[in-house]
Amino acid sequence: QVQLVESGGGLVQPGGSLRLSCAASGSIFSICAMGWYRQAPGKQRELVAAITPGSSISYADSVKGRFTITRDNAKNTVYLQMNSLKPEDTAIYYCNAYNTVIGRYWGQGTQVTVSS
């Protein structure tokens, strides 16, 4: 089983930056694809960014050029650096771990609010 704990959310003004962290328990982090999803009120959860065990990366079109996902396998942690934040980035951000054998796991979520 994998436990994921997100941190780093908060309130930021438009144009500001935040860095989210997701710490994973267990020894299987390095074989999991890691992703950041978000869910705004009244909307479906959507994929924001993902990084494979081999560090192939993908982003939602809405965040390309503003967000950066990285992983540190030595620390069992995945990060999401968010720059040039917009009010429409306001959502609960969830960390996700996936492997075809062990399945999919979710963190509890962290709130990001972009407002002046």
Secondary structure by P-SEA (a helix, b strand, c coil): cbbbbbcccccccccbbbbbbbbbccccccccccbbbbbcccccccccccccccccccccccccccbbbbbcccccbbbbbbcccccccccbbbbbbbbcccccccccbbbbbbcc
